């Protein structure tokens, strides 16, 4: 066959989790920073592409286009090589197989998460200083502001459940990429689930490490005063407190449930555990 079976994918992810659980700190940090920046590239590209398209193409097609280009972020992570917190939620497969302990899982998740944040903020600074947000007479900046404001105004439950849907699809994208045995297959395996999560409006914690801080910087820029005023009360929560409390915490929890439970543990129960039982 030209692809790996689900059981083979589960075994490959389990083995990869073992490697991830004991990565040297410096290597894990650098790869984590890369992943944060790579997802940020997808986020900034989606912002650029979605600017000015809703009036001409409609909301649905605009979201589709944003999702289509955002998928480049995970392609860079999976094919280029990087450590992404949401993808690493699949480490629950290896944990369930006792390939490594809870300490190794927490070690990876905590430091990769922090490194992803650093990488995202690095790209935020680069993009802000590039002034590319001024494209179209600040049109791109206005789009970025609207995206960020919408995210910090979600309720806890909205952000949490959107986080579940997001990482369910993100981890399935990783799963499909590992099922493929060539780069083209990996690209297609990543593209459709990622496009689906963005177009659906789900929430990704690492992507939001770019979207919301970018909005915070733009809110403080004098050149965006008119766009901020147009947001009205929605702009009030666009600050660092709103970023962490209103969005990042519930979205991260939802991402863990969607990836670690609905994909990782579920597939362990379906494939790996059953295989071990049959062998016994």
C-alpha positions in Angstrom: 0.0 0.0 0.0 1.0 3.6 -0.5 0.2 4.6 3.0 0.5 3.3 6.6 -2.4 1.7 8.3 -4.1 3.3 11.3 -2.3 0.7 13.5 1.0 1.5 12.0 0.4 5.2 12.5 -0.5 4.6 16.2 2.7 2.7 16.7 4.7 5.4 14.9 3.1 8.2 17.0 3.8 6.1 20.2 7.5 5.8 19.3 7.7 9.4 18.4 6.2 10.3 21.7 9.0 8.4 23.5 11.6 10.5 21.6 9.8 13.7 22.4 9.6 12.9 26.1 13.4 12.9 26.5 14.5 15.6 24.0 17.4 17.7 25.2 16.1 21.0 26.6 17.9 23.2 24.1 16.8 21.1 21.1 13.2 21.1 22.3 13.2 24.8 23.0 14.6 25.7 19.5 12.1 23.4 17.8 9.3 24.8 19.9 10.2 28.4 19.0 10.2 27.3 15.3 6.7 25.8 15.7 5.3 29.0 17.3 6.7 31.1 14.4 5.6 28.6 11.7 2.0 28.6 13.0 2.3 32.4 13.2 3.2 32.5 9.5 0.0 30.7 8.8 -1.9 33.1 10.9 -0.5 36.3 9.4 -1.0 34.9 5.9 -4.6 34.1 6.7 -5.1 37.7 8.0 -3.7 39.1 4.8 -5.8 36.8 2.5 -9.0 37.4 4.4 -8.7 41.2 4.2 -11.3 42.8 2.0 -12.7 39.5 0.7 -15.9 39.1 2.7 -17.8 41.9 0.8 -16.9 40.3 -2.5 -16.9 36.6 -1.9 -19.0 36.2 1.3 -18.1 35.1 4.8 -18.0 31.3 3.9 -15.5 31.7 1.0 -13.4 34.1 3.0 -13.1 31.6 5.9 -12.3 28.9 3.4 -9.5 30.9 1.9 -8.1 31.8 5.3 -8.1 28.1 6.3 -6.5 27.1 3.0 -3.5 29.3 3.5 -3.3 28.8 7.2 -2.5 25.1 6.6 1.0 26.1 5.5 1.8 26.5 9.2 1.3 22.9 10.1 3.0 21.8 6.9 6.1 23.6 8.0 5.9 22.0 11.5 5.4 18.4 10.3 7.5 18.4 7.2 10.1 20.9 8.2 10.4 19.6 11.7 9.3 21.4 14.8 7.7 20.8 18.3 4.1 22.0 18.5 2.1 21.7 21.7 -1.2 20.8 20.1 0.3 18.1 17.9 2.2 16.7 20.9 -1.1 16.1 22.7 -1.0 12.8 20.8 1.7 11.7 23.2 -1.1 10.2 25.3 -0.8 7.2 23.0 2.8 6.5 24.1 1.9 7.3 27.7 -0.9 4.8 27.6 1.5 2.2 26.2 3.9 3.0 29.0 6.6 4.0 26.6 7.4 6.9 29.0 6.0 8.3 32.2 3.8 11.2 33.1 6.9 13.2 34.0 8.2 13.0 30.4 4.8 14.1 29.0 4.6 17.1 31.3 8.2 18.0 30.6 7.5 18.1 26.9 4.1 19.8 27.1 5.2 22.6 29.5 8.4 23.6 27.8 7.1 23.2 24.2 4.1 25.4 25.1 6.4 28.1 26.5 8.7 27.9 23.5 5.7 28.1 21.1 4.6 31.3 22.9 8.1 32.7 22.5 8.2 31.9 18.8 4.7 33.4 18.2 5.6 36.6 20.0 8.9 36.8 18.0 6.9 36.8 14.8 4.3 39.3 16.2 7.2 41.7 16.8 8.7 41.1 13.4 5.3 41.6 11.6 4.4 44.7 13.6 7.8 46.3 12.9 7.5 45.4 9.2 4.5 47.7 8.9 2.9 45.2 6.6 -0.3 45.6 8.6 -0.6 49.0 7.0 -1.2 47.3 3.6 -4.4 48.7 1.9 -4.5 51.8 4.1 -4.3 49.8 7.4 -6.9 47.4 6.0 -4.8 44.4 7.1 -4.4 45.9 10.6 -8.1 46.4 10.8 -8.7 42.8 10.0 -6.1 41.7 12.6 -7.8 43.9 15.2 -11.2 42.4 14.4 -9.9 38.8 14.7 -8.2 39.4 18.0 -11.1 41.3 19.5 -13.5 38.5 18.5 -11.3 35.9 20.2 -11.1 37.7 23.6 -14.8 38.3 23.7 -15.7 34.6 23.6 -17.2 33.1 26.8 -15.2 30.4 28.6 -17.5 27.6 27.3 -17.4 29.0 23.7 -13.6 29.1 23.7 -13.3 25.7 25.4 -15.6 23.8 23.0 -14.1 25.6 20.0 -10.7 24.4 21.3 -11.9 20.8 21.3 -13.1 20.9 17.7 -9.8 22.6 16.7 -7.4 20.1 18.1 -9.5 17.1 17.2 -8.9 18.2 13.6 -5.3 19.3 14.0 -4.3 15.9 15.5 -6.2 14.2 12.8 -4.1 16.2 10.3 -0.9 15.0 12.0 -2.4 11.5 11.9 -3.1 11.6 8.2 0.4 13.1 7.5 2.0 10.2 9.3 -0.2 7.8 7.3 1.4 9.1 4.1 4.7 7.8 2.8 5.5 10.8 0.6 5.6 14.6 0.9 2.7 15.3 -1.4 0.5 12.9 0.6 1.5 14.7 3.8 0.6 18.0 2.3 -2.9 16.8 1.4 -3.3 15.0 4.7 -2.6 18.3 6.5 -4.5 20.6 4.2 -8.1 19.4 4.5 -8.4 19.1 8.3 -6.6 22.4 8.9 -8.7 24.2 6.4 -11.8 22.7 8.0 -10.8 23.9 11.5 -10.1 27.4 10.4 -13.1 27.7 8.1 -15.3 26.3 10.9 -14.2 29.0 13.4 -12.5 26.7 15.9 -9.8 28.0 18.3 -6.1 27.0 18.3 -4.1 28.1 21.3 -0.8 28.5 19.4 -2.4 30.4 16.6 -4.0 32.7 19.1 -0.5 33.3 20.6 0.0 35.3 17.3 -3.5 36.6 16.6 -4.2 38.2 19.9 -0.9 39.8 20.8 -0.8 41.2 17.3 -4.2 42.8 18.0 -2.9 44.1 21.3 0.0 45.9 19.7 -2.2 47.3 17.0 -4.7 48.6 19.5 -1.9 50.7 21.1 -0.8 52.1 17.8 -2.0 55.7 17.2 -2.5 54.9 13.5 -5.2 52.4 14.4 -7.3 54.7 16.7 -10.2 54.9 14.2 -10.4 51.1 13.8 -10.2 50.6 17.6 -13.0 53.1 18.1 -15.1 51.2 15.5 -14.9 48.0 17.6 -16.5 49.8 20.6 -16.9 47.7 23.7 -15.3 44.7 22.1 -11.9 46.5 22.2 -12.0 46.8 26.0 -11.0 43.1 26.6 -8.2 43.3 24.0 -5.3 43.3 26.5 -2.9 40.8 28.1 -5.4 39.8 30.8 -8.1 39.2 28.2 -5.6 37.2 26.1 -4.6 34.8 28.9 -7.8 34.5 30.9 -10.6 34.9 28.3 -8.9 32.9 25.5 -5.6 31.1 26.1 -6.6 29.2 29.2 -10.0 27.8 28.0 -8.7 27.2 24.4 -5.7 25.3 25.7 -7.9 23.1 27.9 -10.2 22.4 25.0 -7.2 21.7 22.7 -5.9 19.1 25.2 -9.3 17.4 25.3 -9.7 17.4 21.5 -6.2 16.1 20.8 -5.1 14.0 23.8 -8.5 12.4 24.5 -10.6 12.4 21.3 -7.7 11.3 19.1 -4.8 10.0 21.2 -6.6 8.0 23.9 -9.5 7.0 21.6 -7.2 5.5 19.0 -5.1 3.8 21.7 -8.3 2.1 22.9 -9.4 1.2 19.3 -6.1 0.0 17.9 -3.1 -0.4 20.2 -4.9 -1.8 23.3 -6.9 -4.2 21.1 -3.8 -5.4 19.3 -2.1 -6.1 22.6 -5.1 -8.0 23.8 -5.2 -10.1 20.7 -1.5 -10.9 21.1 -2.2 -12.0 24.7 
